[in-house]
């Protein structure tokens, strides 16, 4: 008997979780599963769904955002959830939905609807929200109560959620994200074209960062590290800093603040801020070193796995799930958060030790291949869908 899976996803862009969802659905057995994805807005992900004949609907999907943490924001969120429950209840009946898969802990109504309609509910947790504490507590309790199975993106996330879900250890399982190694291919990409487009020579060391611009990804730390690097390396050494990413709608102030910081520092000749790029694998290939200086715990950023798959050494903060991906002094370096000098130290080390760029990159590739396979990710999810 065929099963139809309804996915609730919090964005429609092409960042880590978006790519993982896209590749998961592409890899499902079409003889067994039908799928339908609910999205909160039109975006680049929709174009990929269209290319791959994946059915989706854009609707008024309630997503927890920090901007809603006010009396009026909470009131509107409650009303939005009530309306969405009516919508999803009709959808479950009309589309003969068998399984609901909520692909984020920032969307709650999938769990309620699944419970009330007697449907299996898979909750994929990719966030590690510590503050505000009341919100953090509510999110973790809801996930524990309104789920049939919870897949967490790292051990760090599982441990964090189990703190308020005692006795439910069997329900929570660690499932690392994977990347498609056919897409993230270090040997076949358009790195040369990207470098030529940017006017970057082959003998230039490119230090890159990519991620959603918000209050904690560490774009500011990355920018602040640049003068420290430039002032300490041999002037004959050519370096460029490449930064990719954009903001959620309504959070554009983060980019404004970042651009002000860039303008206030002597980095204009060294830094290229290129915004969001859909062909991320090619831009990643054009880098020599990848940096993720998050200031709050990362659940387990898929971008670090992508960087390893492209044989890039990493410099990342030693907090959250990142410590499960990056092996210090083997696939990269782990540094304290909010420490641009420590970041600069490790960048300079790689610049001065080109052999370590290659060695750590090879180590990372082997680790990505062994532990972060998209095939394994899809296999585990599919098997869970088929369980009664």
C-alpha positions in Angstrom: 0.0 0.0 0.0 1.3 3.4 -1.0 2.0 6.0 1.7 1.7 9.8 1.3 4.0 11.9 3.4 3.2 15.5 4.3 6.2 17.6 5.0 6.1 20.9 7.0 9.2 23.0 6.3 10.1 26.4 7.7 11.8 28.0 4.7 11.9 27.9 0.9 15.5 28.9 0.3 18.6 26.7 -0.5 20.5 26.5 2.7 21.5 23.3 4.5 18.1 22.0 5.8 16.5 22.9 2.4 19.0 20.9 0.5 18.7 17.9 2.8 14.9 17.9 2.4 15.2 18.2 -1.3 17.6 15.3 -1.5 15.6 13.2 0.9 12.4 13.4 -1.2 14.4 12.9 -4.5 15.8 9.7 -3.0 12.5 8.1 -1.8 11.2 5.1 -3.6 8.5 6.5 -5.9 6.8 3.1 -6.0 6.0 3.3 -2.3 5.8 7.0 -1.3 4.0 10.1 -2.6 4.9 13.4 -1.1 3.5 16.9 -0.5 5.5 19.8 1.0 4.1 22.8 2.8 6.2 25.9 2.6 5.7 29.4 4.2 6.7 31.4 1.0 8.0 31.1 -2.5 11.7 30.7 -2.9 14.6 29.0 -4.6 13.6 25.7 -3.1 10.3 25.9 -5.1 12.2 26.0 -8.3 14.1 22.9 -7.4 10.9 21.2 -6.5 9.5 22.1 -9.9 12.5 20.7 -11.7 12.2 17.4 -9.9 8.3 17.2 -10.1 7.9 17.4 -6.3 4.5 18.6 -5.2 4.4 21.5 -2.8 2.0 24.2 -1.6 2.8 27.7 -0.3 0.5 28.5 2.6 0.3 30.5 5.8 2.5 28.1 7.7 3.1 29.3 11.4 6.8 29.4 12.1 8.3 30.4 15.4 10.5 33.4 14.9 12.1 35.7 17.5 10.2 38.6 16.0 6.9 37.2 17.4 8.0 37.4 21.0 5.7 40.2 22.0 2.1 40.2 23.3 0.7 41.1 19.9 3.1 38.7 18.2 2.0 35.8 20.4 -1.7 36.7 19.8 -1.2 36.7 16.0 0.8 33.4 16.2 -2.1 31.7 18.1 -4.7 32.9 15.6 -2.4 31.8 12.7 -2.0 28.3 14.3 -5.8 28.0 14.7 -6.4 28.8 11.1 -3.6 26.5 9.9 -5.1 23.6 11.9 -8.3 23.9 10.0 -6.3 24.0 6.7 -4.1 21.0 7.5 -7.0 18.9 8.9 -8.8 19.3 5.5 -5.6 18.5 3.7 -5.0 15.3 5.7 -8.4 14.0 4.7 -8.5 15.2 1.1 -4.9 14.0 0.3 -5.1 10.8 2.3 -2.0 11.6 4.3 -0.4 8.6 6.1 2.6 10.3 7.7 3.4 13.9 8.8 7.0 14.9 8.8 7.8 18.2 10.5 11.3 19.2 9.3 12.0 21.8 12.1 11.1 22.4 15.8 10.0 25.9 14.8 6.7 24.5 13.3 4.4 23.1 15.9 1.0 22.4 14.3 2.1 19.2 12.5 2.4 17.5 15.8 -1.0 18.6 17.1 -2.7 17.6 13.8 -1.0 14.2 13.7 -2.1 13.4 17.2 -5.7 14.5 16.7 -6.0 12.7 13.4 -4.2 9.5 14.5 -1.3 9.9 12.1 2.3 9.0 12.5 4.4 12.0 13.1 8.2 12.2 12.5 9.8 15.3 14.0 13.2 16.3 12.6 14.9 18.6 15.0 17.7 20.8 13.6 17.7 23.6 16.2 19.3 24.2 19.6 17.4 27.1 21.0 18.5 28.0 24.6 16.9 31.4 24.9 14.3 32.7 25.7 14.2 29.9 28.3 10.3 29.6 28.4 10.2 29.2 24.6 13.1 26.7 24.7 11.2 24.7 27.3 7.9 24.7 25.4 9.6 23.7 22.1 11.3 20.7 23.8 8.2 19.6 25.6 6.0 19.8 22.5 8.5 17.8 20.5 8.5 15.1 23.1 4.7 14.9 23.5 3.5 15.3 19.9 5.8 12.9 18.0 6.0 9.3 17.1 9.8 9.5 16.4 12.3 12.3 16.8 15.5 12.5 14.8 18.0 15.0 16.1 20.8 16.4 14.0 23.4 15.7 16.7 24.1 14.2 20.1 24.2 17.7 21.5 20.6 18.4 20.3 19.4 15.0 21.6 20.9 15.6 25.0 19.4 19.1 25.1 15.9 17.9 24.3 16.1 14.9 26.7 16.7 17.2 29.6 12.9 17.9 29.7 11.8 14.6 28.2 12.9 12.1 30.8 11.9 8.5 30.1 11.6 9.1 26.3 15.1 8.2 25.3 14.0 5.6 22.8 11.9 8.1 21.0 14.9 10.4 20.3 17.5 9.2 17.8 20.6 10.9 16.4 20.6 11.1 12.6 23.3 13.2 11.1 22.5 15.2 8.0 24.2 14.0 4.8 25.2 15.7 1.6 25.0 14.3 -1.9 28.6 13.4 -2.8 27.8 13.5 -6.5 26.9 17.2 -6.1 29.6 18.1 -3.7 32.4 16.7 -5.8 35.9 18.1 -5.2 37.1 16.9 -8.6 34.3 18.1 -10.8 33.0 21.6 -10.2 33.2 25.2 -11.5 35.7 26.6 -9.0 38.0 27.9 -11.8 35.1 29.9 -13.3 34.2 31.4 -10.0 37.7 32.5 -9.3 38.1 34.0 -12.8 34.8 35.8 -12.4 36.0 37.4 -9.2 39.5 38.1 -10.5 41.2 35.8 -8.0 44.4 34.2 -9.1 45.4 30.6 -8.6 48.1 31.5 -6.1 45.6 33.4 -3.8 44.5 31.8 -0.6 40.7 32.1 -0.3 39.2 32.0 3.2 35.4 31.5 3.0 32.3 31.6 5.2 28.7 30.9 4.2 25.5 30.9 6.2 22.3 32.7 7.0 23.0 36.2 8.3 21.6 36.5 11.8 22.7 37.4 15.3 24.8 34.3 16.0 26.4 32.8 12.9 29.5 34.8 13.5 29.8 36.9 10.3 30.9 39.7 12.5 33.7 37.6 14.0 34.8 36.6 10.5 35.0 40.2 9.4 36.8 41.3 12.6 39.4 38.6 12.1 40.5 40.0 8.7 42.6 43.0 9.9 44.4 40.6 12.3 45.3 38.3 9.4 46.3 41.0 7.0 48.6 42.8 9.5 50.4 39.6 10.5 51.1 37.7 7.2 53.9 38.2 4.8 52.8 41.1 2.5 53.8 38.9 -0.5 51.1 36.4 0.3 47.9 36.9 -1.6 44.6 36.3 0.4 41.0 37.0 -0.2 38.0 36.6 2.2 34.8 35.4 0.6 31.5 35.7 2.5 28.1 34.3 1.3 24.6 34.5 2.7 21.5 36.6 3.3 18.8 37.1 5.9 15.3 35.9 6.6 12.6 38.3 5.5 12.0 40.7 8.3 15.6 40.3 9.6 17.3 42.6 7.1 18.7 44.7 10.0 21.3 42.0 10.7 22.7 42.6 7.2 22.6 46.4 7.7 24.6 46.0 10.9 27.1 43.7 9.2 27.6 46.1 6.3 28.2 49.0 8.8 30.8 46.9 10.5 32.5 46.1 7.2 32.6 49.9 6.4 34.2 50.7 9.7 37.1 48.3 9.2 40.0 48.4 6.7 38.8 45.3 4.9 37.3 46.5 1.6 40.2 45.4 -0.5 40.3 41.9 1.0 36.7 41.0 1.6 34.1 40.0 -1.1 30.6 39.9 0.2 28.6 38.0 -2.5 25.2 37.4 -0.8 23.3 34.2 -1.4 24.5 31.8 -4.2 22.4 28.9 -5.3 25.4 27.0 -6.8 27.0 26.8 -3.4 29.1 23.7 -4.3 31.0 25.7 -6.9 31.6 28.7 -4.6 32.8 26.2 -1.9 35.2 24.6 -4.3 36.7 28.1 -5.0 37.7 28.4 -1.4 40.8 27.0 0.2 39.7 27.2 3.9 36.2 27.2 5.3 35.2 29.1 8.5 32.1 28.8 10.7 32.7 31.1 13.8 29.2 30.7 15.3 28.8 32.5 18.6 26.0 30.3 19.9 25.8 26.5 19.8 25.3 25.1 16.3 22.9 22.1 16.2 25.2 20.6 13.5 25.6 22.8 10.5 25.2 20.9 7.2 27.6 23.5 5.7 30.5 22.0 7.6 29.7 18.5 6.1 29.6 20.1 2.7 33.0 21.7 3.2 34.5 18.4 4.3 33.0 16.7 1.2 34.8 19.3 -0.9 38.1 18.6 0.9 38.2 22.0 2.7 39.8 22.3 6.1 37.6 23.9 8.7 37.9 26.4 11.5 34.8 26.4 13.7 33.7 27.2 17.2 33.9 24.4 19.8 30.3 24.5 20.9 27.2 22.5 20.1 27.0 19.8 17.4 30.0 21.3 15.5 32.3 19.3 17.8 30.8 16.1 16.5 31.6 17.1 12.9 34.9 18.8 13.1 37.8 16.8 14.6 40.2 19.2 16.1 43.7 19.1 14.6 42.6 16.4 12.1 39.9 17.8 9.9 40.3 21.4 11.1 40.5 23.5 14.2 38.0 24.2 17.0 38.2 27.6 18.6 36.4 29.5 21.4 33.3 31.5 20.3 33.5 35.3 19.9 37.3 35.3 19.5 38.4 36.9 16.3 42.1 36.7 17.3 41.9 32.9 17.8 40.2 32.7 14.4 43.0 34.8 12.8 45.6 32.6 14.5 44.3 29.5 12.8 43.8 31.1 9.4 47.4 32.3 9.5 48.5 28.8 10.5 46.9 27.3 7.4 48.3 30.1 5.2 51.8 29.3 6.5 51.3 25.5 6.2 49.8 24.7 2.8 50.5 21.0 3.4 48.0 21.1 6.3 45.3 22.5 4.0 45.6 19.4 1.9 46.0 17.0 4.7 43.1 18.2 6.8 41.0 18.5 3.6 41.6 14.8 2.7 40.8 13.8 6.3 37.6 15.7 6.2 36.6 14.1 2.9 37.1 10.6 4.3 35.0 11.5 7.4 32.2 13.0 5.3 32.2 9.8 3.1 32.1 7.5 6.1 29.7 9.2 8.5 27.6 11.8 6.7 26.1 10.0 3.7 22.9 11.2 2.2 22.1 7.6 1.3 22.2 6.5 4.9 20.1 9.5 6.0 17.4 8.6 3.4 17.6 4.9 4.3 16.9 5.5 8.0 14.0 7.9 7.3 12.4 5.5 4.8 12.6 2.6 7.2 10.9 4.7 9.9 8.1 5.6 7.5 7.5 1.9 6.8 7.2 1.0 10.5 3.7 0.6 11.9 
